[in-house]
């Protein structure tokens, strides 16, 4: 009897050790910080629409409402690099998402929330955990080529997301299955937000999406980061899914000089310009116009168009993006002639205080003609900015980082008056050509370009 009792005790001890060992092995020792206290929305605030958010049973519940735009429950704090995990349960008729590195500025689309969104998609498309750029570029990493991730979503049940945002790399998992892997450096920091999507009149109001166990890690990320087996999608010098659908084309392929030549040459300049790691740079040569490699222009000409170009200035630098350029004009010294979207370090370059019209040689201005909005959203020197030019039926806009900073009408009386008062008055019909080249300027300073894209506009 004693031996049997001892054996039973030993067995229980072994069983206890096994249980303890298994529990310790499976225990998550990651030093998470919880973003939601389970009881209140302290540390969060609502932006965008007026859908209802409430706390229920330790979860945040978002409830759809008619006649309101997208709604976002956003963290008060901004986050750059992090690892985020959470769970959600979504109505099968809804669309939702989790915003990361997102922002809301009064000058950008009247405060519209914009930034990366990790999609929640219970529809047949099943792109949950794909990456969408809310309020900007649209789909960046859809899941059309990832059937394993599409199948991992659990309808009418709790789903788990893991989201890593470290440097320019974003990775997602849905219920442990690798979903998206994106390399993109558009935004480095912003809030995290829980979206309740707007609904049409045909949709039933009052449907719900519920989030819980929202936790984040911001330290020792290399220790806890996971490797994704998915080949990353790179956005640099590539067209996004939505850009392809809307007819955009790459104007520079990121690797070669194809499609470009010197403004006064048959071929691309042999010096003065470099291509390295997907970046096209005009080199410093003393600050004079077209004295090194010279300006470069597109081989093709364009009429009505939309043009986007990322550019990065160095301290004190000067350059420009010209359009409707006629390379047969001005065979003498200086740059080729065309309308110019000015690129300039306003704080350090003397041109910022010059010009025949006040302020008309500052960043994003129509050079020597019209000053850009003084409240333009310029990123600091050394960071990338995006120039956007739209020209349709002689109506022209300059935009900087998504914000319109000036507009004018080519060939109008007001436009011609401005030209008559400028350095261009000696060029007959300046800027009035129906078609012309796109030009990147050599002004003797180091300036870099990438993501050069164009969409020809066909008149209705």
N, C-alpha and C positions, 0 to 999 in steps of 0.2 A: 504493500500500500504506500509505503514511504517513497519507493522508487517511482511509482506512478505519479505521485504528487510532485516530486522533484522534476520529473520529465514534463509535466504539464506547465509548471512554472517556467522552465527553460523555454518551452515552446512559445509561451506568451511573451517572454522577454525578446526572443528572436523576432516574433511577429511585430512587437513594438519597435524594435530597432529598424526592421525593414520599413515599417510605416513612416517612422521618423526620417529615415534616409531618403525614401521616395519623396516625402513632402519637402525636405530641404532641397532636393535636386530640382524639383519643379518650381520652387519658390522664385518669384521675380524680385531680384535685389536691386533693380534699377531705381535710382533716387528720384522718382517722379514727383512733380508738383501738380496738384489738382487745380484746374482753372475754374471749377464749379464746386461750391461748397455743399451742394445737395439740398439746400434749403432756400436760398435767395439768389437774386441776380446781381449781387454785389460784385463789382469788377467788370460788369458788362453794361453796354448801352445800345439802344436801337437806332439804326440809320436806314435811310431809304424809305420803304413803305411802312404801312401801319398794320400789318398782319399782327395777330395776337401771339404773345409769348407768355408762358406761365410756368411755374415750378409745380410739379406733381410727382409724388412718390419718389423723390430723389432724382428726378430727371427734368430737363428743359423740354417743354412741349411747344412747338410752333404750329399755329393753326391758320389755315388759309382764309382769305377774305377777298371779296370782290372789290373792284374799283380801287386798287392800290398797286403801285409798282412793286418790284422785288423788295423784300424786307430782309434786314440783316441784324442779328443780335451780335454785337462786336465786343471784343475785349477792349478794356480801357488801355491796356498795355500793348506796346508794339513789340514784335518779335522778328529777329533776323534768322539766325541758324537755330534749328530745333529739331526734335523728334516728338511727334504728337500721336497719341493713340486715343480712340474713343469708340463708342458703340452707338448705333442708331437703329430705329425701327421706323419705317416709312410706309405710308399708305400707297397701295399699288397704283393709284391714279395720279400720284404727284411727281413733281420734279423738284430736286433740292440740291444742296451742296454745302461744302465747308470751304470758306474763303481762307487763304493763307497769304501772308505778305501783301495784304490789301490795304487800300487807303481811300479816303474821301476828302477832297479839297474843294473849297468854294469855287475856285477858278476852273475846275475840270468838270464839264458837263453838269454844272450847278450842284456839285457835291456828290455826284453819282459814285457809288461804291465800285471800285475797279481793282482788279488784281487776279492772282491765280485762284481758281476754284477746283476743288476735288469733287467731282460730280457724284451726285446720288441719282441714279437713273433706274427706276423699277420697270421701265417700259421694255418692250420686246427688243429694242436696240441694245440694251444691257451694257451701257458704258460706265457703270458705276466704278469709281476710283480712277477714271480718266481725268485728264487735266485740261481745263477750259480757262481762257483768259477773259474774265467777266469785264464788260465795258470797254474792251480794247480790241484784241486780235481774234477772239473766238477760239476754236479748237486748236490746241497745241499737241496734245497726246490723246487721240481717241483710242478706243479699244477694238477697232474693227479687225485687227490682226492678232488679237490675244483671246482666243476662244476659252482658254482655261480660266482667265479672270472673269470673262463674261458669265461663265457657268457657275462661278463661285458665289455670286449674289444669292441671298436667301430671301425669297418673297414671303412677306407677312411674318417675318422673324427678325431677330436682332442680327445685325451685321457689325463686324469689327473692321476698323481702318487703322492702318499704321501709315503715317506720313512723315517722310524725312525731307527736310529742307536744309541742305548744308552747302554753303557757297552757291555756285551756279547749278547745282544738281538737286533735282526733285525726284523722289521715289515714293511709290505708294504700294500698299498691299491691301487686299480685301479678303478677310477671313483666312489670312495666312498665305494667300496666293499672290505672287508678284503681279502687279497690274500695270503701272506706268513708270517710265524712266525717262526723264526730260533733262536736257542741259540748256539753260536759258538764263540770261543775267539781266532781264528787264527790270526787276525790282528786287532789292536786297532786304527790305524790311517793311513791315506793316502789321496790321491787326489780324487776328483770327476771328472769323464770323460764321454764324450758323444761318443759312439762308432758308427763307420761306418764299418760294417762287410765286410770282403773280399768276393769276388764273383768269381765263376767259369766262364769258357768260355761260358757255356750254359746260363748264366744270362746276362741280358741287363745292360750295364753300363749306368750311368747317372740317376739312380733312387735315390729318395731323402727321407731323414728323417729330420724332422724339429722340433726344440725345442723352447719353449718360456716360459716366466714367471718363470724363474728359481730362486727360492728364498730359503734361508736357515735360520734356527734358531739354535743358539749355546748356548744360556743362558736360565735359568729357564725352562729346558726341562721337569722336572717333572710336572710343571704347565700345559704345553701344550700337553704332551704325551697322546695318546689315547689308550684305552684298546682294545685288539684284542680278539674276541671270539674263534679264532682258537687255537687248541692245538698245542703248539710249537714242532718243530722238534729239537731234541738234537743230536749233532754230536759226543759228547764224548762217546768213546767206542762203536760206532756204525759204520756200513758200509754205505758209501754213495751209491746212485743209480749206479754210474759208477763203483765203486769198486765191487759191487755185479755182475755187468755184466762182469767184467774182471776176476772174479774168486778169489777175495780176501776173506779171512776168518778172523774172530776175533781169535786171539791167547789167549786173555784174555777177559772174558766177563764183566769186570768192577765191579763185585759183589762178586764172589766166588773164590776159589782156584782150580776150575775144570780145568783139563788139565796140572797142574803143580805139582811138588813135590820137595822136597829137593834133591840137587845133590847127597847126600849120605844117603838119606832116602827113604823109600817107600811112605811116605806121605808128605804133606806140613809142613814146620817147625811150631812148636807151639809157637815160640817166634821170635822176631827179624824183623818181617814183619807185616805191617798193611794194611788194606783195608778200606778206608774212602772216601765217596763222590766220588766214581769212580776213586780213585787214589790209586795205589799200591806203598807202600814206604818201603824201607829197612831202619831200624832205626840206629842211631848213637850208636857205642859201643866201641869207642876208636881208630878207624882207622886201625885195623888189618884185615887181610883176613879171612873170614869165621869163625869168632870166636863167633858170636852170633847166629843168625838164620841160617847162612850159605847160600851159593848160592842156587838159585832155577832154575830148568830146566823144559822144556816141557816134558810131558810124551811121546809124539811122537818124531820121528826123521825126519829130512828133508834132501833132496839132493839138487837139484837146486831150488832156491827160491828167492823171494823178501820179505824183512822184513822191516816194518816201526815201530818205537817206539818213542813216545814222552817222553822226560826225562827232569827233572828239578833238577839242582844242588843247594846245599847250599854252603856257603862260605867254601873254602878249601877242598871240597869233592872229593872223588875218587870212581869210580865204573866202570862197563863195561858191554857190551853186547857181549857174546861169541857165536860162531857158529861152527858147526861140532865138538861139544863137545862129548868126550868119557868119561863117568863118571866112567868107570872102571880103567882109568889111575889116577895116583896120589892119592893113598889112605892115604897119609901122610898129614902133615899140609899144609895149604894154599888152594888156589882155585882150582876148577876142570880145566882140560886142554882143551883148544880150541883156535881157532883164536878169537881175541878180538878187537871189536870196542871200543876204549878207551873213557871213560866219566870222565872228569877231570876239575877242576878249575885250568886252566893253570897259572893264576897269583899268586895263593896262595899255591898250593900243590907242594912239592919238586920233585915229580915224573916228573914234566914237564921238568926238567933239567937233568933227568937221562935217562938210556936206552943204549943198545948196538949200536944203530944207532941213530944219533943225532935227537932230537925232536920226537922220535918214541913213546914217552909215553904221548904226548899231546892229547888234545881233538880231537876225530874223527880219530886219527891215527890207523894203524894196530899195536897193542901194541908190542913194542920192535923190530919191523921189519921195518915199513915204516911210515915216518912222513906225516901227513895231510898237505894240502896246507896252507901256512902261511896266505893267504888271506881268509881263511874260514869265512863264515858269521855266527858267533856265537852270540846268544842272551845273554844279561847280566845274571849273576848269579841271581837266583830267578825267571827267566822267562822260559817258555817252549821252548825247542828245539826239532827238529825232526831228528832222526837218520834213515837212509835208507841204507840198505845193499842189493846188488844185486849179486847173484852168479849163473852163468849159464855157463855150459861147462868149468868149472875151471876159467873163467874170472870173476873177483870180483871187485866191485866198493863200495866205501864208499861215502855216500852223507850226507851233513849236511844242513838242512833247504832248501832242493831242489837243492843244488849245489854239483856237484861231487868234492871231495877233494883228492881222491887217487884212483888208480886202479892197479891191479896186476894179475898175472896168477898163480894160485895154481899148484903145481907139476912141474913147469918149472925149468930150471937150475938156473935162477936168483933167483927164490923164495927159492930154496933149499940152495943156497949160503947164503941168508939172514938168514935163520934158523940156519945154521951152525955157524953163528957169533952172535947168540942171546942166551938168557937164555933157549930157547927151544931145544938147540942142543942135550940134553940128552934124548929127547923123540923121538924114532924112528918113521919116517914117520909123523912127527908132521903136523897137519892141512890137511892131505891128504885123510882122510876118505871120502867115497862116500856119507855117510849120518851121521848125528849127531844131538844132541839135541841143542836147543836154550837155552842160560843161561843168567840170570840177576844176577849180582854179588853183594855179600855182602862184602864190603871192609871196614866196620866199620864206614861209614859216611852216613848221611841222604841224600838219593837220591830218587826221586819219578818217577813213570812211569805211562803212560796211553796210550790209543789208540795203543795197541800192535796188529799188523795185519800182516798176512803172505799170500803170494800167491805162491803155488808150481808151478814151471815151468816144463812143460812137453816138452821134446825135440822133435823137428819135425822129 
